[in-house]
Amino acid sequence: MIAWCICQGSGFSRRCATFVGAGSVVAGLLVSFAGAGVFRRLGTAIIPYKPATRLVTSGIYRWTRNPMYLGMALIFVGVAVFFNSLSSLVLLPLVLVTVQTQVIAREEAYLEGTFGAEYVAYKKRVRAWI
C-alpha cells in the first residue's frame, strides 16, 4: 500500500494515509477475527488467562501461531498511519518485543507444558508471527 502511494507521486498525503491506515486496520480486524473464530468454533478459551482445552492448529493457525496479536499489531500500525503518528510507529518495535517476551513467551510455556510434544512440533512447523 505504501508503495502504491509513493508510485502515485503523492508522497504520503492525507488520502494516502487514510488508504494505508484503513487497509491496515481492516487487515488487522480480519486476521484477529479469523483467529478468534477458530477458537470459538473449536470451543476453546479466547481469553489468555483461561485454560486451553485443545491445541488449535487449523485455519489461520496453519500460517501464524499468534493471529490475534498479529491483528492487533496491524490495527496499531493502521491507526498510527491514519493519525500520522511517527512516534507510535517508532514505539511499535518496543511494543512487539514486550508482547513477545511478556505475553507470548508465557503462553507458549503454558501450551508446551499442557500439550507437550504436539505443541513443540507445531512451533517447529508454524512461525510465531508471519
C-alpha positions as CSV (number, residue, x, y, z in Angstrom):
1,M,0.0,0.0,0.0
2,I,2.8,2.4,0.9
3,A,4.5,1.6,-2.5
4,W,1.2,2.4,-4.2
5,C,1.1,5.9,-2.5
6,I,4.7,6.6,-3.5
7,C,4.2,5.4,-7.0
8,Q,1.3,7.8,-7.3
9,G,3.8,10.6,-6.8
10,S,1.8,11.9,-3.8
11,G,4.4,11.2,-1.2
12,F,2.4,10.4,1.9
13,S,-0.6,12.6,1.5
14,R,-3.7,12.6,3.7
15,R,-5.5,10.5,1.2
16,C,-2.7,8.0,1.1
17,A,-2.5,7.9,4.9
18,T,-6.2,7.2,5.0
19,F,-5.9,4.4,2.4
20,V,-2.9,2.8,4.1
21,G,-4.3,3.2,7.6
22,A,-7.8,1.9,6.8
23,G,-6.3,-1.0,4.9
24,S,-4.1,-2.0,7.8
25,V,-6.9,-1.7,10.3
26,V,-9.2,-3.8,8.1
27,A,-6.5,-6.4,7.6
28,G,-5.8,-6.5,11.3
29,L,-9.5,-7.0,12.1
30,L,-9.8,-9.8,9.6
31,V,-6.7,-11.6,10.9
32,S,-7.8,-11.1,14.6
33,F,-11.4,-12.3,13.9
34,A,-10.1,-15.3,11.9
35,G,-8.1,-16.4,14.9
36,A,-10.8,-15.8,17.4
37,G,-13.3,-17.5,15.1
38,V,-11.3,-20.7,15.0
39,F,-11.1,-20.7,18.8
40,R,-14.8,-20.2,19.1
41,R,-15.6,-22.8,16.6
42,L,-13.4,-25.4,18.4
43,G,-14.8,-24.4,21.8
44,T,-11.5,-23.3,23.5
45,A,-10.9,-20.2,25.5
46,I,-10.0,-17.0,23.7
47,I,-9.1,-15.1,26.9
48,P,-5.4,-15.9,27.6
49,Y,-5.8,-16.4,31.3
50,K,-8.4,-19.2,30.9
51,P,-7.2,-22.8,30.4
52,A,-6.8,-24.0,26.9
53,T,-8.9,-27.1,26.2
54,R,-7.3,-28.0,22.9
55,L,-4.4,-27.1,20.7
56,V,-5.6,-25.0,17.8
57,T,-3.6,-25.6,14.6
58,S,-6.2,-25.2,11.8
59,G,-7.5,-22.2,9.9
60,I,-5.2,-19.2,10.2
61,Y,-3.2,-21.0,12.8
62,R,-1.6,-23.0,9.9
63,W,0.3,-19.9,9.0
64,T,0.8,-18.0,12.3
65,R,0.7,-19.0,15.9
66,N,-0.4,-15.6,17.0
67,P,-3.0,-14.2,14.6
68,M,-4.8,-12.2,17.3
69,Y,-1.6,-10.4,18.3
70,L,-0.7,-10.0,14.7
71,G,-4.1,-8.5,14.0
72,M,-3.6,-6.1,16.9
73,A,-0.2,-5.0,15.5
74,L,-1.7,-4.3,12.1
75,I,-4.5,-2.3,13.7
76,F,-1.9,-0.4,15.7
77,V,0.0,0.4,12.5
78,G,-3.1,1.4,10.7
79,V,-4.2,3.8,13.5
80,A,-0.7,5.3,13.7
81,V,-0.5,5.9,10.0
82,F,-4.0,7.3,9.8
83,F,-3.2,9.8,12.6
84,N,0.2,10.4,11.1
85,S,1.9,9.4,14.4
86,L,5.5,8.7,13.7
87,S,6.2,8.3,17.4
88,S,3.7,5.5,17.6
89,L,5.4,3.7,14.7
90,V,8.8,4.2,16.3
91,L,7.5,2.7,19.5
92,L,5.9,-0.3,17.7
93,P,9.1,-2.5,17.9
94,L,9.2,-1.9,21.7
95,V,5.5,-2.9,21.9
96,L,6.1,-6.0,19.9
97,V,9.1,-7.1,21.9
98,T,7.1,-6.6,25.1
99,V,4.2,-8.6,23.8
100,Q,6.6,-11.4,22.6
101,T,8.6,-11.6,25.9
102,Q,6.0,-10.8,28.5
103,V,2.8,-12.4,27.0
104,I,3.5,-14.8,24.2
105,A,6.5,-16.4,25.9
106,R,4.3,-17.2,28.9
107,E,1.5,-18.5,26.8
108,E,3.9,-20.7,24.8
109,A,5.5,-22.1,28.1
110,Y,1.9,-22.9,29.3
111,L,1.0,-24.6,25.9
112,E,4.2,-26.6,25.9
113,G,3.6,-27.8,29.4
114,T,-0.1,-28.6,28.6
115,F,0.3,-30.2,25.1
116,G,4.0,-31.3,25.2
117,A,5.5,-32.7,22.0
118,E,2.4,-31.9,20.0
119,Y,2.9,-28.1,20.7
120,V,6.7,-28.4,20.2
121,A,6.1,-29.9,16.7
122,Y,3.6,-27.2,15.9
123,K,6.1,-24.5,17.0
124,K,8.7,-26.0,14.6
125,R,6.2,-26.0,11.7
126,V,4.5,-22.6,12.1
127,R,6.1,-19.2,12.6
128,A,5.2,-17.1,15.6
129,W,4.1,-14.0,13.7
130,I,4.2,-14.4,9.9
